[in-house]
Amino acid sequence: MVLRNYLRQFLRDVRTQRLRFFMTLFGIVWGTVSVTLLLAFGEGMHRKMAADAKGLGENIVICWPGRTGKPWQGLNKGRAVRMTEQDVERLRTEVPDITAIAPEYSTGSARFVVGKKTLVPYLAGTWPEYADMRSIIPDSGSRFLNATDMERRRRVIFIGHKLKADLFGEQEAVGAGIDIEGTPFLVVGVMQPKGQDSSYRGRDEDTGYIPSTVFRDMFGRTYIENFVFQVGDPTRVERAKKGIIAAAARKFKFDPEDKEAIGMWDTTEMTQFFNTFFMAFRLFLGIVGALTLVVGGIGVSNIMHVVVEERTKEIGVKMALGAKRRTIMGQFMFETFAITLLGAGLGFLITAAICGGFPAQFNQYVGTPRLSLQVSLVTAGVLGAIGFLAGWFPARAAANLNPVQALKYDL
């Protein structure tokens, strides 16, 4: 009965003061849309940047054997550290934190001929586990290099999707042949498209991959250009790096503190930077949106003070007839929460509609906006606090009115 009376009074006020009601409601709607939409776009951008960063590989370190930068045990500095596939295999057994490792050869470019088309993309030679580390996923009906290709020195190649389009167009590439530097190769796989915001040699979409055993025979290489290793737990990457340096220092006799002997690019550092940056970015967006909500809440509070003033005589009559203080407060708190809840609901619906209707062609630039459960709960909590504070003070002022003075009050 009490709630029904509160609702009847609220609807009566809405009918008599439509403009004021909709302007007040607009403030809450605008604040809700601001905070949820800003955070939704921030979340979408974060997810896109994280996915693009993982396009290079997740929890991987790329290493380049270089030259010693310090004298060591009577040996001069400037000695080349030349590593073979056997050295890479040895690192796998000597550094237990490593979950996967693969060497990499590269020509920089090689002549690819398909029919009358000739291109000079990157060509790399590597091991089968390289694909998983580098987030290289074969497209439907494709595969990456395997152990049998390595053992039997099969002349097979896996190519990036852009290289496939440049060489074969809309035609099927798997099962087709490519002439590479005068040697015929069979295409066994094409890479699925992926985001990749960084690289150390060239984009994977423009690269061809062949077994390292075939690469060595074809180009007469003995020493690798670089190797890639992966650690399952990102907190152990630093320990794995030290283990790699220590194992290589024992083999090639250089100072374990020599940072020039083996160059390293730890991609987990980039991931940590992105996570920290976007945490601060989302916090900033949340503060901006919350301040907008506060402004809307101040508007609601001011309006409720006006309502109290307009209904002073009515409040006096109710008190004279025996209405309790909590009943008067409940009426105004109910109206405040009703406006806040209605505005918040409309704001969430508008945000959901914008996120759902966001043009897909723009996703590659700013990601897909996502209205997450966490954002919704935080926003609902902020709105609840604002609604309570916006209604409490006007409601308390109304409940503290003296009935006699209220009846004599004249606007």
Contacts in CASP RR format, 6 or more apart in sequence:
PFRMAT RR
TARGET T0000
AUTHOR 0000-0000-0000
METHOD contacts of the structure
MODEL  1
MVLRNYLRQFLRDVRTQRLRFFMTLFGIVWGTVSVTLLLAFGEGMHRKMA
ADAKGLGENIVICWPGRTGKPWQGLNKGRAVRMTEQDVERLRTEVPDITA
IAPEYSTGSARFVVGKKTLVPYLAGTWPEYADMRSIIPDSGSRFLNATDM
ERRRRVIFIGHKLKADLFGEQEAVGAGIDIEGTPFLVVGVMQPKGQDSSY
RGRDEDTGYIPSTVFRDMFGRTYIENFVFQVGDPTRVERAKKGIIAAAAR
KFKFDPEDKEAIGMWDTTEMTQFFNTFFMAFRLFLGIVGALTLVVGGIGV
SNIMHVVVEERTKEIGVKMALGAKRRTIMGQFMFETFAITLLGAGLGFLI
TAAICGGFPAQFNQYVGTPRLSLQVSLVTAGVLGAIGFLAGWFPARAAAN
LNPVQALKYDL
2 327 0 8 1.000
3 334 0 8 1.000
5 331 0 8 1.000
6 330 0 8 1.000
6 331 0 8 1.000
6 334 0 8 1.000
6 335 0 8 1.000
7 334 0 8 1.000
7 338 0 8 1.000
9 331 0 8 1.000
9 335 0 8 1.000
10 334 0 8 1.000
10 335 0 8 1.000
10 338 0 8 1.000
13 21 0 8 1.000
13 307 0 8 1.000
13 335 0 8 1.000
14 21 0 8 1.000
20 303 0 8 1.000
20 306 0 8 1.000
21 339 0 8 1.000
24 299 0 8 1.000
24 300 0 8 1.000
24 303 0 8 1.000
24 339 0 8 1.000
25 339 0 8 1.000
25 342 0 8 1.000
25 343 0 8 1.000
25 346 0 8 1.000
27 295 0 8 1.000
27 296 0 8 1.000
27 297 0 8 1.000
27 299 0 8 1.000
27 300 0 8 1.000
27 343 0 8 1.000
28 293 0 8 1.000
28 296 0 8 1.000
28 297 0 8 1.000
28 300 0 8 1.000
28 339 0 8 1.000
28 340 0 8 1.000
28 342 0 8 1.000
28 343 0 8 1.000
28 344 0 8 1.000
28 347 0 8 1.000
28 383 0 8 1.000
29 343 0 8 1.000
29 346 0 8 1.000
29 347 0 8 1.000
29 350 0 8 1.000
30 292 0 8 1.000
30 296 0 8 1.000
31 289 0 8 1.000
31 292 0 8 1.000
31 293 0 8 1.000
31 295 0 8 1.000
31 296 0 8 1.000
31 347 0 8 1.000
32 293 0 8 1.000
32 343 0 8 1.000
32 344 0 8 1.000
32 345 0 8 1.000
32 346 0 8 1.000
32 347 0 8 1.000
32 348 0 8 1.000
32 351 0 8 1.000
32 379 0 8 1.000
32 383 0 8 1.000
33 347 0 8 1.000
33 350 0 8 1.000
33 351 0 8 1.000
34 288 0 8 1.000
34 289 0 8 1.000
34 292 0 8 1.000
34 293 0 8 1.000
35 285 0 8 1.000
35 286 0 8 1.000
35 288 0 8 1.000
35 289 0 8 1.000
35 290 0 8 1.000
35 292 0 8 1.000
35 293 0 8 1.000
35 379 0 8 1.000
35 382 0 8 1.000
36 347 0 8 1.000
36 348 0 8 1.000
36 351 0 8 1.000
36 371 0 8 1.000
36 375 0 8 1.000
36 376 0 8 1.000
36 379 0 8 1.000
37 351 0 8 1.000
37 354 0 8 1.000
37 355 0 8 1.000
37 369 0 8 1.000
38 285 0 8 1.000
38 286 0 8 1.000
38 288 0 8 1.000
38 289 0 8 1.000
39 282 0 8 1.000
39 285 0 8 1.000
39 286 0 8 1.000
39 372 0 8 1.000
39 375 0 8 1.000
39 379 0 8 1.000
40 351 0 8 1.000
40 355 0 8 1.000
40 369 0 8 1.000
40 370 0 8 1.000
40 371 0 8 1.000
40 372 0 8 1.000
40 375 0 8 1.000
41 366 0 8 1.000
41 369 0 8 1.000
42 278 0 8 1.000
42 281 0 8 1.000
42 282 0 8 1.000
42 285 0 8 1.000
42 369 0 8 1.000
43 282 0 8 1.000
43 369 0 8 1.000
43 370 0 8 1.000
43 372 0 8 1.000
43 375 0 8 1.000
44 366 0 8 1.000
44 367 0 8 1.000
44 368 0 8 1.000
44 369 0 8 1.000
44 370 0 8 1.000
45 278 0 8 1.000
45 366 0 8 1.000
45 367 0 8 1.000
46 274 0 8 1.000
46 278 0 8 1.000
46 281 0 8 1.000
46 282 0 8 1.000
47 367 0 8 1.000
47 368 0 8 1.000
47 370 0 8 1.000
48 363 0 8 1.000
48 364 0 8 1.000
48 366 0 8 1.000
48 367 0 8 1.000
48 368 0 8 1.000
49 197 0 8 1.000
49 274 0 8 1.000
49 278 0 8 1.000
50 271 0 8 1.000
50 274 0 8 1.000
50 275 0 8 1.000
51 195 0 8 1.000
52 195 0 8 1.000
52 196 0 8 1.000
52 197 0 8 1.000
53 197 0 8 1.000
53 198 0 8 1.000
53 267 0 8 1.000
53 270 0 8 1.000
53 271 0 8 1.000
53 274 0 8 1.000
54 135 0 8 1.000
54 271 0 8 1.000
55 134 0 8 1.000
55 135 0 8 1.000
55 194 0 8 1.000
55 195 0 8 1.000
55 196 0 8 1.000
55 197 0 8 1.000
55 204 0 8 1.000
56 134 0 8 1.000
56 135 0 8 1.000
56 196 0 8 1.000
56 197 0 8 1.000
56 198 0 8 1.000
56 199 0 8 1.000
56 267 0 8 1.000
57 133 0 8 1.000
57 134 0 8 1.000
57 135 0 8 1.000
57 230 0 8 1.000
57 267 0 8 1.000
58 135 0 8 1.000
58 230 0 8 1.000
58 267 0 8 1.000
59 230 0 8 1.000
59 231 0 8 1.000
59 232 0 8 1.000
59 233 0 8 1.000
59 234 0 8 1.000
59 237 0 8 1.000
59 267 0 8 1.000
59 268 0 8 1.000
60 133 0 8 1.000
60 134 0 8 1.000
60 228 0 8 1.000
60 229 0 8 1.000
60 230 0 8 1.000
60 267 0 8 1.000
61 228 0 8 1.000
61 229 0 8 1.000
61 230 0 8 1.000
61 231 0 8 1.000
61 237 0 8 1.000
61 240 0 8 1.000
61 241 0 8 1.000
61 244 0 8 1.000
61 264 0 8 1.000
61 265 0 8 1.000
61 266 0 8 1.000
61 267 0 8 1.000
61 268 0 8 1.000
62 200 0 8 1.000
62 226 0 8 1.000
62 227 0 8 1.000
62 228 0 8 1.000
62 264 0 8 1.000
62 265 0 8 1.000
62 267 0 8 1.000
63 226 0 8 1.000
63 227 0 8 1.000
63 228 0 8 1.000
63 229 0 8 1.000
63 244 0 8 1.000
63 262 0 8 1.000
63 263 0 8 1.000
63 264 0 8 1.000
63 265 0 8 1.000
64 225 0 8 1.000
64 226 0 8 1.000
64 262 0 8 1.000
64 263 0 8 1.000
64 264 0 8 1.000
65 80 0 8 1.000
65 81 0 8 1.000
65 82 0 8 1.000
65 83 0 8 1.000
65 223 0 8 1.000
65 224 0 8 1.000
65 226 0 8 1.000
65 248 0 8 1.000
65 261 0 8 1.000
65 262 0 8 1.000
65 263 0 8 1.000
66 80 0 8 1.000
66 81 0 8 1.000
66 260 0 8 1.000
66 261 0 8 1.000
66 262 0 8 1.000
66 263 0 8 1.000
67 77 0 8 1.000
67 78 0 8 1.000
67 79 0 8 1.000
67 80 0 8 1.000
67 81 0 8 1.000
67 260 0 8 1.000
67 261 0 8 1.000
68 75 0 8 1.000
68 77 0 8 1.000
68 78 0 8 1.000
68 79 0 8 1.000
68 81 0 8 1.000
68 254 0 8 1.000
68 255 0 8 1.000
68 258 0 8 1.000
68 260 0 8 1.000
68 261 0 8 1.000
69 77 0 8 1.000
69 78 0 8 1.000
69 254 0 8 1.000
69 255 0 8 1.000
69 258 0 8 1.000
69 260 0 8 1.000
69 261 0 8 1.000
70 77 0 8 1.000
70 254 0 8 1.000
70 255 0 8 1.000
70 257 0 8 1.000
70 258 0 8 1.000
70 260 0 8 1.000
71 77 0 8 1.000
72 253 0 8 1.000
72 254 0 8 1.000
72 255 0 8 1.000
72 258 0 8 1.000
73 253 0 8 1.000
75 253 0 8 1.000
75 254 0 8 1.000
79 252 0 8 1.000
79 254 0 8 1.000
81 248 0 8 1.000
81 252 0 8 1.000
81 254 0 8 1.000
81 261 0 8 1.000
81 262 0 8 1.000
82 222 0 8 1.000
82 223 0 8 1.000
83 103 0 8 1.000
83 223 0 8 1.000
83 224 0 8 1.000
83 227 0 8 1.000
83 248 0 8 1.000
84 222 0 8 1.000
84 223 0 8 1.000
84 224 0 8 1.000
85 103 0 8 1.000
85 212 0 8 1.000
85 224 0 8 1.000
87 248 0 8 1.000
87 251 0 8 1.000
88 101 0 8 1.000
88 102 0 8 1.000
88 103 0 8 1.000
88 224 0 8 1.000
88 227 0 8 1.000
90 247 0 8 1.000
90 251 0 8 1.000
91 98 0 8 1.000
91 101 0 8 1.000
91 227 0 8 1.000
91 229 0 8 1.000
91 244 0 8 1.000
91 247 0 8 1.000
91 248 0 8 1.000
92 98 0 8 1.000
92 101 0 8 1.000
94 243 0 8 1.000
94 247 0 8 1.000
95 229 0 8 1.000
95 240 0 8 1.000
95 243 0 8 1.000
95 244 0 8 1.000
95 247 0 8 1.000
97 231 0 8 1.000
97 233 0 8 1.000
97 236 0 8 1.000
97 237 0 8 1.000
97 239 0 8 1.000
97 240 0 8 1.000
97 243 0 8 1.000
98 229 0 8 1.000
98 230 0 8 1.000
98 231 0 8 1.000
98 240 0 8 1.000
98 244 0 8 1.000
99 230 0 8 1.000
99 231 0 8 1.000
99 232 0 8 1.000
100 129 0 8 1.000
100 132 0 8 1.000
100 133 0 8 1.000
100 229 0 8 1.000
100 230 0 8 1.000
101 129 0 8 1.000
101 227 0 8 1.000
101 228 0 8 1.000
101 229 0 8 1.000
101 230 0 8 1.000
102 126 0 8 1.000
102 127 0 8 1.000
102 129 0 8 1.000
102 130 0 8 1.000
102 133 0 8 1.000
102 227 0 8 1.000
102 228 0 8 1.000
102 229 0 8 1.000
103 126 0 8 1.000
103 127 0 8 1.000
103 212 0 8 1.000
103 224 0 8 1.000
103 226 0 8 1.000
103 227 0 8 1.000
104 124 0 8 1.000
104 125 0 8 1.000
104 126 0 8 1.000
104 130 0 8 1.000
104 224 0 8 1.000
104 225 0 8 1.000
104 226 0 8 1.000
104 227 0 8 1.000
104 228 0 8 1.000
105 124 0 8 1.000
105 125 0 8 1.000
105 126 0 8 1.000
105 212 0 8 1.000
105 215 0 8 1.000
105 216 0 8 1.000
105 219 0 8 1.000
105 221 0 8 1.000
105 224 0 8 1.000
105 225 0 8 1.000
106 122 0 8 1.000
106 123 0 8 1.000
106 124 0 8 1.000
106 125 0 8 1.000
106 201 0 8 1.000
106 225 0 8 1.000
106 226 0 8 1.000
107 122 0 8 1.000
107 123 0 8 1.000
107 124 0 8 1.000
107 219 0 8 1.000
108 122 0 8 1.000
108 123 0 8 1.000
108 201 0 8 1.000
109 120 0 8 1.000
109 121 0 8 1.000
109 122 0 8 1.000
109 123 0 8 1.000
110 120 0 8 1.000
110 121 0 8 1.000
110 122 0 8 1.000
110 123 0 8 1.000
110 180 0 8 1.000
110 181 0 8 1.000
111 118 0 8 1.000
111 119 0 8 1.000
111 120 0 8 1.000
111 180 0 8 1.000
111 181 0 8 1.000
111 182 0 8 1.000
112 118 0 8 1.000
112 119 0 8 1.000
112 120 0 8 1.000
112 121 0 8 1.000
112 123 0 8 1.000
112 163 0 8 1.000
112 167 0 8 1.000
112 178 0 8 1.000
112 179 0 8 1.000
112 180 0 8 1.000
113 178 0 8 1.000
113 179 0 8 1.000
113 180 0 8 1.000
113 182 0 8 1.000
114 167 0 8 1.000
114 168 0 8 1.000
114 176 0 8 1.000
114 177 0 8 1.000
114 178 0 8 1.000
114 179 0 8 1.000
117 166 0 8 1.000
117 167 0 8 1.000
119 163 0 8 1.000
119 166 0 8 1.000
119 167 0 8 1.000
121 163 0 8 1.000
121 206 0 8 1.000
121 207 0 8 1.000
121 208 0 8 1.000
122 201 0 8 1.000
122 202 0 8 1.000
122 206 0 8 1.000
122 207 0 8 1.000
122 208 0 8 1.000
123 180 0 8 1.000
123 207 0 8 1.000
123 208 0 8 1.000
123 209 0 8 1.000
123 210 0 8 1.000
123 215 0 8 1.000
124 201 0 8 1.000
124 207 0 8 1.000
124 208 0 8 1.000
124 209 0 8 1.000
124 210 0 8 1.000
124 215 0 8 1.000
125 209 0 8 1.000
125 210 0 8 1.000
125 211 0 8 1.000
125 212 0 8 1.000
125 214 0 8 1.000
125 215 0 8 1.000
126 145 0 8 1.000
126 209 0 8 1.000
126 211 0 8 1.000
126 212 0 8 1.000
127 145 0 8 1.000
127 150 0 8 1.000
127 212 0 8 1.000
128 144 0 8 1.000
128 145 0 8 1.000
128 146 0 8 1.000
128 147 0 8 1.000
128 149 0 8 1.000
128 150 0 8 1.000
130 136 0 8 1.000
130 144 0 8 1.000
130 145 0 8 1.000
130 209 0 8 1.000
130 228 0 8 1.000
131 137 0 8 1.000
131 138 0 8 1.000
131 144 0 8 1.000
131 145 0 8 1.000
131 158 0 8 1.000
131 209 0 8 1.000
132 230 0 8 1.000
133 228 0 8 1.000
133 229 0 8 1.000
133 230 0 8 1.000
134 204 0 8 1.000
134 228 0 8 1.000
135 194 0 8 1.000
136 144 0 8 1.000
136 158 0 8 1.000
136 191 0 8 1.000
136 194 0 8 1.000
136 204 0 8 1.000
136 209 0 8 1.000
137 191 0 8 1.000
137 192 0 8 1.000
137 194 0 8 1.000
138 144 0 8 1.000
138 158 0 8 1.000
138 189 0 8 1.000
138 190 0 8 1.000
138 191 0 8 1.000
138 192 0 8 1.000
139 161 0 8 1.000
139 189 0 8 1.000
139 190 0 8 1.000
139 191 0 8 1.000
139 192 0 8 1.000
141 174 0 8 1.000
141 189 0 8 1.000
142 158 0 8 1.000
142 174 0 8 1.000
142 188 0 8 1.000
142 189 0 8 1.000
142 190 0 8 1.000
142 191 0 8 1.000
143 158 0 8 1.000
143 188 0 8 1.000
143 189 0 8 1.000
144 158 0 8 1.000
144 189 0 8 1.000
144 209 0 8 1.000
145 156 0 8 1.000
145 158 0 8 1.000
145 188 0 8 1.000
145 209 0 8 1.000
145 210 0 8 1.000
145 211 0 8 1.000
148 154 0 8 1.000
149 156 0 8 1.000
149 188 0 8 1.000
149 211 0 8 1.000
149 214 0 8 1.000
150 211 0 8 1.000
150 212 0 8 1.000
150 213 0 8 1.000
151 213 0 8 1.000
153 211 0 8 1.000
153 213 0 8 1.000
153 214 0 8 1.000
153 217 0 8 1.000
154 186 0 8 1.000
154 211 0 8 1.000
154 214 0 8 1.000
155 183 0 8 1.000
155 184 0 8 1.000
155 185 0 8 1.000
155 186 0 8 1.000
155 210 0 8 1.000
155 214 0 8 1.000
156 185 0 8 1.000
156 186 0 8 1.000
156 187 0 8 1.000
156 188 0 8 1.000
156 210 0 8 1.000
156 211 0 8 1.000
157 178 0 8 1.000
157 180 0 8 1.000
157 185 0 8 1.000
157 186 0 8 1.000
157 187 0 8 1.000
157 188 0 8 1.000
157 189 0 8 1.000
157 208 0 8 1.000
157 209 0 8 1.000
157 210 0 8 1.000
158 187 0 8 1.000
158 188 0 8 1.000
158 189 0 8 1.000
158 190 0 8 1.000
158 191 0 8 1.000
158 208 0 8 1.000
158 209 0 8 1.000
158 210 0 8 1.000
159 167 0 8 1.000
159 173 0 8 1.000
159 178 0 8 1.000
159 187 0 8 1.000
159 189 0 8 1.000
159 190 0 8 1.000
159 191 0 8 1.000
159 207 0 8 1.000
159 208 0 8 1.000
159 209 0 8 1.000
160 190 0 8 1.000
160 191 0 8 1.000
160 204 0 8 1.000
160 205 0 8 1.000
160 206 0 8 1.000
160 207 0 8 1.000
160 208 0 8 1.000
161 190 0 8 1.000
161 191 0 8 1.000
161 192 0 8 1.000
161 193 0 8 1.000
161 205 0 8 1.000
162 203 0 8 1.000
162 205 0 8 1.000
162 206 0 8 1.000
163 205 0 8 1.000
163 206 0 8 1.000
163 207 0 8 1.000
163 208 0 8 1.000
164 173 0 8 1.000
164 187 0 8 1.000
164 190 0 8 1.000
167 173 0 8 1.000
167 178 0 8 1.000
168 176 0 8 1.000
173 187 0 8 1.000
173 189 0 8 1.000
173 190 0 8 1.000
174 187 0 8 1.000
174 188 0 8 1.000
174 189 0 8 1.000
174 190 0 8 1.000
175 186 0 8 1.000
175 187 0 8 1.000
175 188 0 8 1.000
176 186 0 8 1.000
176 187 0 8 1.000
177 184 0 8 1.000
177 185 0 8 1.000
177 186 0 8 1.000
177 187 0 8 1.000
178 184 0 8 1.000
178 185 0 8 1.000
178 187 0 8 1.000
179 185 0 8 1.000
180 210 0 8 1.000
181 218 0 8 1.000
183 218 0 8 1.000
185 210 0 8 1.000
191 204 0 8 1.000
191 205 0 8 1.000
193 205 0 8 1.000
194 204 0 8 1.000
194 205 0 8 1.000
196 203 0 8 1.000
196 204 0 8 1.000
196 205 0 8 1.000
198 270 0 8 1.000
200 226 0 8 1.000
200 265 0 8 1.000
201 207 0 8 1.000
210 218 0 8 1.000
215 221 0 8 1.000
216 222 0 8 1.000
229 240 0 8 1.000
229 244 0 8 1.000
231 237 0 8 1.000
231 240 0 8 1.000
234 268 0 8 1.000
234 271 0 8 1.000
237 266 0 8 1.000
237 268 0 8 1.000
241 264 0 8 1.000
241 266 0 8 1.000
244 262 0 8 1.000
244 264 0 8 1.000
245 256 0 8 1.000
245 261 0 8 1.000
245 262 0 8 1.000
246 256 0 8 1.000
248 254 0 8 1.000
248 261 0 8 1.000
248 262 0 8 1.000
249 255 0 8 1.000
249 256 0 8 1.000
249 258 0 8 1.000
249 261 0 8 1.000
252 261 0 8 1.000
254 261 0 8 1.000
255 261 0 8 1.000
290 382 0 8 1.000
293 379 0 8 1.000
293 382 0 8 1.000
293 383 0 8 1.000
293 386 0 8 1.000
294 386 0 8 1.000
296 386 0 8 1.000
297 340 0 8 1.000
297 386 0 8 1.000
297 387 0 8 1.000
297 389 0 8 1.000
297 390 0 8 1.000
298 390 0 8 1.000
299 390 0 8 1.000
300 336 0 8 1.000
300 339 0 8 1.000
300 340 0 8 1.000
300 386 0 8 1.000
300 387 0 8 1.000
300 390 0 8 1.000
300 391 0 8 1.000
301 336 0 8 1.000
301 389 0 8 1.000
301 390 0 8 1.000
301 391 0 8 1.000
301 393 0 8 1.000
301 394 0 8 1.000
304 332 0 8 1.000
304 335 0 8 1.000
304 336 0 8 1.000
304 390 0 8 1.000
304 391 0 8 1.000
304 394 0 8 1.000
304 395 0 8 1.000
305 393 0 8 1.000
305 394 0 8 1.000
305 397 0 8 1.000
307 332 0 8 1.000
307 335 0 8 1.000
307 394 0 8 1.000
308 315 0 8 1.000
308 332 0 8 1.000
308 394 0 8 1.000
308 397 0 8 1.000
308 398 0 8 1.000
309 411 0 8 1.000
310 411 0 8 1.000
311 398 0 8 1.000
312 401 0 8 1.000
312 406 0 8 1.000
312 409 0 8 1.000
313 406 0 8 1.000
313 407 0 8 1.000
313 409 0 8 1.000
315 328 0 8 1.000
315 398 0 8 1.000
315 401 0 8 1.000
315 406 0 8 1.000
316 401 0 8 1.000
316 403 0 8 1.000
316 406 0 8 1.000
316 407 0 8 1.000
317 407 0 8 1.000
318 327 0 8 1.000
318 328 0 8 1.000
319 328 0 8 1.000
319 401 0 8 1.000
319 403 0 8 1.000
319 406 0 8 1.000
320 403 0 8 1.000
320 407 0 8 1.000
325 399 0 8 1.000
325 400 0 8 1.000
326 399 0 8 1.000
328 395 0 8 1.000
328 398 0 8 1.000
328 399 0 8 1.000
328 401 0 8 1.000
329 395 0 8 1.000
329 396 0 8 1.000
329 398 0 8 1.000
329 399 0 8 1.000
330 395 0 8 1.000
331 395 0 8 1.000
331 398 0 8 1.000
332 391 0 8 1.000
332 394 0 8 1.000
332 395 0 8 1.000
332 398 0 8 1.000
333 388 0 8 1.000
333 391 0 8 1.000
333 392 0 8 1.000
333 395 0 8 1.000
336 387 0 8 1.000
336 388 0 8 1.000
336 390 0 8 1.000
336 391 0 8 1.000
336 394 0 8 1.000
336 395 0 8 1.000
337 384 0 8 1.000
337 387 0 8 1.000
337 388 0 8 1.000
337 391 0 8 1.000
340 383 0 8 1.000
340 384 0 8 1.000
340 386 0 8 1.000
340 387 0 8 1.000
340 390 0 8 1.000
344 379 0 8 1.000
344 380 0 8 1.000
344 383 0 8 1.000
348 371 0 8 1.000
348 376 0 8 1.000
348 379 0 8 1.000
351 371 0 8 1.000
352 371 0 8 1.000
354 369 0 8 1.000
355 368 0 8 1.000
355 369 0 8 1.000
355 370 0 8 1.000
355 371 0 8 1.000
356 369 0 8 1.000
358 368 0 8 1.000
358 369 0 8 1.000
END
